[in-house]
């Protein structure tokens, strides 16, 4: 197959489609504690070691549904998180293995280029907070935790790094710095996407609004700014509108399947694929800087299949 067109070149010319949720798809395999490394129930990223075939199947299901990009199963694989499971010392190799698995699956598809997105979720701490528990990690420790993860993901062959589901803007800054450090160390330039997660009032967990969050990181050498998780697409609308008006960075919009509803202590997401497709179709119509869409919590291959149709119909109508 010919060499892949660079990720940032592609989004200049067409909308890219990310995949959907990973955790809920893993639950469909009904995993038992013994399915995880050292019987550590819920160590989803560790399934790369014990059940790589599950993760490959999930990746394939999303690619078959029409996703252009799959996120690595590394959401909780920064060193701080891996320390909790006894794998912190292996952070680089662990992430490299996860990225290689996703790359192998993408290489099975020769119809068009598929891209591997290195997922970097939060550390579990809030460096801006004075909370005695959540604020106890130093900025250097958090930066290093992300740097080791980014290094492993780059060595494993990701096409882009994604800082996602971020709730503390200081942590986003540290993660961006970590990505730049890892890029320098590996000598391989990859794009950086910085996401924030907002509540239904358009604020991050510690109260930072979208304007302040964007202003804080927009000049840090990121390539795409995004919103993911927390709410459905409807609640994201005012923030997406404001970001589009800046007419600066290309935008990623990856919402949940609606706002979560509590049912028996479980978060349930009820937005149908069709409703989500309508909402994101409106975004693509009205906000020209939105170049990447996809699904977060509560979404599955059915949602992604509908979003594929939405993108294809937009492209056809433009050509037509």
N, C-alpha and C positions, 0 to 999 in steps of 0.2 A: 504494500500500500504506500502511496506517496506520503511525504512528510505532512504532518498536521499543520494547518494554518494556525498561527499563534492566536491564543484565546482573545487577546485584546483587538486583534484585527477582525476576528469573526463578529464581535459585538458591534462593530461599526456598521456592518452590513446586514445583520439579521438578529432577531431576538433569540436568545438561548434559553432552553428549558432545563431547569434543575430537576432532581428527583423529589420524592416525598419523604415521609417520616421513616426512620429506621427502627426505633424502639418498639413501636406497635407491630411492625412486621416481624421482628424477632419473637414477640410474644405469641405469634401464630404457630410457632414451632413447639409451643408449650414446654419451654425449657425447665428442667429440674436443677436443683443446686449442683448435682454431680455433672451437669453439662458445662459448667464454668470452671476455669482454672482453680485448682485447690478448693473446689466446692464453694466458691465465693458467689453466691446467688446475686444476680443483677449486674455482674461485671461484664456488661455487654461487649465492650471493646475486646475483652479477653477471648471472645469466641473465635478470633482470628487464629488462636492456638488450638482450640478444642473442636470447633465446628466451622472451619472455613467454608465448607460447602453451603452452610446456611447463608452466610453473608454473600457468597457468590450468587446464590439463587435470588436473594433480595435485589442485588445490583442488576441481575439479568431481567428481573420482572419490571424494573423501572426503565431499563433501556428498551425492552420489548414494547413498553407502553409509549415510547417516543421521546424519552429524556435524552437530551444532548450531553448532559453532565451527570455524573454520580458523585456523591459525597463519600469520602472515606469513613469507615466505621471507627473514627478516632475522636469523637466528640469529647470524651473524657480521658484523653491520653496525654495531657500535659503531665509533667513530672510530679506535681503536687497531687494530682488525682491518682496517678499510678502508684505513688508511695503508699496510698491507702490500701492497695491490693498487693503490695510487696514486689511491684515491678518497676519502681522508680529508677533503679540503677540501669534498667534496660530501655529507657525512654526512646533513645535514638533508634535502636534496632527494632523495637516494638512498633513504632510508627512507620518505619521503613517497610516492615512486613505487611502492615495494613495497606499502605499505599501500593505496594507491589501487587497485592491481591486484586485491588480495584483496577489497576492497570492491565492485569491479565484478562479480566473480564471485558474491559473495553476493547482489547485487541482482538477479541472474538468477532467483533462487529466491523465489517469492511464496507458497509453501504455508504457510510459517511463518517467523518471524524467524531469520536466521542472523547469527552474531556473528564479528567480526574480532578476533583476538587478536594483539597486537604482541609478537613473539618477540624477547627480548633475552638472547642467550647470553653466556658468560663472555668476559672481555677477553683471555684467554690468559696473564694474569699472576696472581700470588698475592701480594697486598699484605701478607698476614700473614707471609709467608715471608722468611727471611734469605738465600734462594738468590740468588747474584750475578746470575743471569739472570732468573728468574721474579719476583724481588722488587724489580726495579729501577724500576718505574713508581711515581710519587708518587700518593698518594691523590687529590690534586686532579686529576691527569691522568686517572685512571680515572673519577672522578666526572664530569668534563666529557665524556669519551668516551661515557658512557651518557646524559648529559643531552641531547647533540645528537641521539643516536639516538631517545630518547623524544620529543623535540620533533618530529622528522620523522614518527614513527609517529602521534602525536596529530594533526598537521596533515593526515596522509593519511587520517584517519577511523577509527582503530581504536576498538573498544568497550572494550578493557581492555588493560593492559600486563602482560606476563608476564616476570618475571626467572627464567630457567630454567637447569637443569643447572649450578647454582652449587656450587663446590667449596671456596670460601673465604668464611667468614661475614663477614669484613670487607668483601669485595667485594660481598656481598649488601647490607650496610648502605649502602655507597657508591651502589649502583644504586638503592636505595629513595630515598635523598636526591635522586639525580639525577632520578628520576621526579617527585617532589614539586616540584622546581625547574622542570621542564619544564611541569608542570601550571599552576604559577603564571604562567610566561612566556606560555603560550598562552591562558590564561584558560579552559581547557576541562577540567573535572573528569572523569577516567576512573579506574575502579578499578585497584588494583595487586595483582597476585598475586606472592608471593615464594616461589620454590621452592628446595629444597636437593637435592643429590644425595648419596646415602649408599651406602657399600659394604655387603657382606652382613653386616657386624657392626654396622651402624647408625651408622656414623661418616662424616663428610665427609673429603675427601682429607687435610687437615692434622690430623685427629684429633678435630674437634669432634663431640660426640654430639648426637642429635636434641633432647635436653632443653635443652642449652646454646644450640643454634642457634635454637630456637623462642623461648626466653626473650630472646635478644639482639634479635630483630627484631619480636616480636609487638606491641610498643607503639609501633611507628614509623609508624602510620597505614596499615598494609596492610589489605587487605580479605579476602584469602584466603591461606592458607599451604598449600604443597604439596610433594610429593615427585615427582621425575621422574628417569628414566634410571637408569643404573648397574646396577640389578638387575631381576629379574622381580618380580611381585606377591608371591610367597610370602615372599621375603626382606624385603619391606617390612612384613610383618604386625605385628611387635612395635612398630615406630615408628608405624604408623597407629593401633594400639590406644592407645598412650600419648597421641598427639595428640588422638584422639577423647575421651579421658578429661578433657582440659583443658576441654572444652565451651565453647570460646571462639570461635576463628575457624572459619569454614567451611573445608573441606579439599579439595584437589585431589590425585588419585592417578593418575599417568600413568607406568606402568612399561614396561620393555622387554618384549619377547616372551621372557621367561626370561633366565637368566644367559648371557652370551656364551660360546661355545665357540670355541677357536682351531682353525681348520682351514686349514692351509697359509698361516698368517700373516694370515688373514682372520677377523674376528669373525662368528660365525654364531649366529643366534637361532632356537631350535627350538620354542618354545612355540606350539602350534597356536591358532587363533582360539577353538576350543571350550574348551581348557584355560584360556586367558586369561579367557574369558567366565565360567567357573565361579569362578575366583579373585576376579574383581572383583564378581561377584554376591554372594559371601560378604561382601565389604567393605560393599556397600550394605545387606546384611541386618543386619550386626552393628555398623556404625559410622555413626551417624546424621549426623555432621558431614561425612561425605564427600558432597560435592554436585557434584563434577566428576570424570569419569573420561575416559580416552583412552589412546593408545598412543604409546610412544617407539620407540627403536631396534628394528628387526626387525619392526615392525608395518606393516600395509598395509590397503587398503580392506576386505579380507576380515575382518581382526580388528575393524575398526570396525563392519562390518555385524552381527557377532555381538554386540558390545557394545550396539548399538542395540536388538537383540532383548531383551537382558538388562534394559535400562532400561525398555523398553515393557512387559515382563512384570511387572516390579516395580510399575510404575504401575497396571497393570490389576488386580493382586492387591490393592493397597491400596484401589482404588475398589470392587473386588468385595466 
